[in-house]
Amino acid sequence: MSIRTLTVEYRENSGKGVARKLRAKGQIPAVLYGSGKGNVGLALNLKVLTELLATSEQGINTVIDLKIEGGKEKNAHVMTKSLQREPVTGAVIHVDFYRIDDKAMVVVNVRVELQGIPVGVTLDSGVLDHMRREIEVSCLPTQIPSHFNLDVSQLGVGQSLHVSDIVFPAGVKPVTALDVTVATVASTRSAIEDQPAAAAAAAPAATPETKTEAKGK
């Protein structure tokens, strides 16, 4: 994977007033921490960061070479720990970066993409359920996969694939338990009967004041 470069500004002050002024300029506040060093306040161009993460195959797992203008710490290799969003509009209002060591293992969530159409769907009118869309893995920052492919074309009704069925590249180790189900094909009747329970389990909790997209720990 390639390392992306992002230029940010050192930010000494904090608070709602400062955040409002930054947003008026198309910037948002951010903080850098980790590796036993102190926290550093930053300001960055939201549009540039959004484009960087959107065009990188690794998405939020992208390793970034952070160039810091105006601070004592001039650069750092980082990953995006979380994106804090405004609860109504969903706009990103704050970013947390954490320093990484290129030679130290990190634990991240990587998405699983299903390939093919199960025979249980085409021949027996089954329903494919993608139960686990991300799994946790451990690897070096430069070895983070963009995603995992899992072929479901041979799944019949009542059959499942698990984390153990995913092919992991050298140096990438699963943290999620190997027996966790990733995909299964249910009969149409079973799927209909399970819908009320699934809907209840998926019912949203009370909306917090802010929303945070965080990486796996």
C-alpha positions in Angstrom: 0.0 0.0 0.0 1.1 3.6 -0.6 1.5 6.2 2.1 -0.4 9.4 1.4 0.8 12.9 2.4 -1.4 15.4 4.1 -0.4 18.9 5.1 -2.0 20.4 8.3 -1.4 23.4 10.5 -0.4 23.6 14.1 -3.3 24.8 16.3 -2.5 26.3 19.7 -6.0 27.4 20.8 -9.1 25.3 21.2 -12.8 25.7 22.0 -16.1 26.3 20.1 -15.1 29.8 19.0 -11.9 28.5 17.4 -13.8 25.6 15.7 -16.4 28.0 14.2 -13.6 30.2 12.7 -11.9 27.2 11.2 -15.1 25.9 9.7 -15.7 29.4 8.1 -12.4 28.8 6.3 -13.2 25.3 5.2 -11.1 23.8 8.0 -11.8 21.6 11.0 -9.9 21.0 14.2 -8.0 17.8 14.8 -5.7 16.3 17.4 -2.6 14.1 17.1 -1.6 11.8 19.9 0.1 8.5 20.7 3.6 6.9 20.9 4.1 8.4 24.3 4.2 11.9 23.0 2.0 14.8 24.0 -1.2 15.8 22.2 -0.9 18.3 19.4 -3.7 20.5 18.2 -4.1 20.7 14.4 -6.2 22.4 11.8 -6.8 20.8 8.4 -8.7 21.3 5.1 -11.7 19.0 5.3 -12.1 18.7 1.6 -8.5 17.5 1.1 -8.8 14.9 3.9 -12.1 13.6 2.5 -10.7 13.2 -1.0 -7.6 11.5 0.4 -9.6 8.9 2.3 -12.1 8.5 -0.5 -9.5 7.8 -3.2 -7.3 5.5 -1.0 -8.1 1.7 -1.2 -7.5 1.5 2.5 -10.0 4.2 3.4 -9.9 5.1 7.0 -7.0 2.6 7.4 -4.8 4.7 5.2 -1.3 5.4 6.5 -0.7 9.2 6.3 2.6 11.1 6.3 1.4 14.2 8.2 3.3 17.4 7.4 2.8 19.9 10.2 3.2 23.6 9.5 4.1 25.9 12.4 4.7 23.4 15.2 7.7 21.9 16.8 6.8 18.4 15.5 7.2 18.8 11.7 5.9 15.4 10.5 4.5 12.1 11.7 3.3 8.8 10.3 -0.3 8.5 11.4 -3.6 6.7 10.9 -7.1 8.2 11.4 -8.4 7.0 14.8 -11.9 8.5 14.5 -14.0 11.0 12.6 -16.4 12.9 14.8 -19.6 14.0 13.1 -22.4 16.5 13.6 -25.4 14.4 14.6 -28.0 16.1 12.3 -26.0 16.8 9.1 -23.4 14.0 9.4 -20.7 16.5 8.5 -17.2 15.7 9.9 -16.4 18.3 12.7 -13.3 16.8 14.3 -10.6 14.3 13.5 -8.3 12.2 15.8 -5.0 11.0 14.4 -2.7 8.7 16.2 1.0 8.2 15.6 2.2 4.8 14.4 5.5 2.9 14.2 5.8 1.5 10.7 7.5 -1.6 12.3 4.9 -2.2 15.0 1.7 -4.3 14.5 -1.7 -2.5 14.5 -5.2 -3.9 14.9 -7.7 -2.6 12.3 -11.1 -3.5 10.9 -11.1 -4.6 7.2 -14.2 -5.1 5.2 -15.3 -8.4 3.7 -16.7 -8.4 0.1 -18.8 -11.3 -1.0 -18.1 -12.7 -4.5 -20.7 -14.6 -6.6 -24.3 -15.7 -6.2 -24.9 -18.7 -4.0 -26.4 -21.8 -5.6 -28.9 -21.8 -2.7 -30.2 -18.5 -4.0 -30.4 -19.3 -7.7 -31.7 -22.9 -7.4 -33.6 -23.0 -4.1 -34.8 -19.4 -3.7 -32.7 -19.0 -0.5 -31.6 -15.6 0.9 -28.0 -14.6 1.3 -27.2 -13.0 4.7 -24.0 -11.0 4.9 -23.7 -11.3 8.7 -20.2 -9.9 9.2 -19.1 -7.1 7.0 -15.8 -6.3 8.7 -13.3 -8.3 10.7 -10.4 -7.3 12.9 -6.9 -8.2 11.8 -3.4 -7.6 13.1 -0.6 -6.6 10.7 2.1 -4.0 10.0 0.6 -0.6 8.9 2.1 -1.0 5.4 0.4 -4.5 5.0 -3.2 -3.5 5.7 -5.5 -5.0 3.0 -8.1 -2.8 1.3 -10.6 -5.7 1.7 -11.0 -9.5 1.7 -12.9 -11.4 -1.0 -15.0 -14.4 0.0 -16.5 -16.6 -2.7 -20.1 -17.6 -1.7 -21.1 -19.1 -5.1 -21.1 -22.7 -3.7 -23.2 -22.0 -0.6 -26.4 -24.0 -0.4 -29.4 -23.3 1.8 -28.4 -23.8 5.5 -24.7 -23.5 4.7 -22.3 -20.8 6.0 -18.8 -19.4 5.6 -16.7 -18.3 8.5 -13.7 -16.1 9.2 -11.6 -19.3 8.9 -12.7 -19.5 5.2 -11.0 -16.2 4.3 -7.6 -16.3 2.7 -5.3 -14.0 4.6 -2.2 -12.6 3.0 1.2 -13.3 4.6 1.8 -11.1 7.6 -2.0 -10.5 8.2 -3.5 -12.4 11.2 -7.2 -12.5 12.1 -8.1 -11.1 15.5 -11.8 -11.9 15.1 -12.5 -15.5 16.2 -12.2 -18.0 13.3 -15.6 -19.6 14.0 -17.5 -16.3 13.5 -20.0 -16.5 10.7 -19.4 -14.1 7.8 -22.2 -15.2 5.4 -25.0 -17.8 5.3 -27.8 -18.8 3.1 -31.2 -19.2 4.8 -34.4 -20.6 3.4 -37.0 -18.0 2.4 -39.3 -19.1 5.2 -36.6 -18.8 7.8 -35.6 -15.4 6.6 -39.2 -14.1 6.8 -39.6 -15.6 10.4 -36.3 -13.9 11.5 -37.2 -10.5 10.2 -39.1 -9.2 13.3 -36.2 -10.3 15.6 -33.6 -8.8 13.3 -35.5 -5.5 13.1 -35.7 -5.3 16.9 -32.0 -6.0 17.3 -31.2 -3.4 14.7 -33.4 -0.7 16.3 -31.3 2.4 16.9 -30.5 3.5 20.4 -31.0 7.1 21.6 -29.0 9.5 19.5 -25.9 10.9 21.3 -24.8 14.5 21.0 -22.1 13.5 18.6 -21.3 10.5 16.5 -17.9 9.0 16.2 -16.5 6.6 13.6 -13.7 4.8 15.4 -11.3 2.2 14.3 -11.0 -1.1 16.1 -8.8 -1.2 19.1 
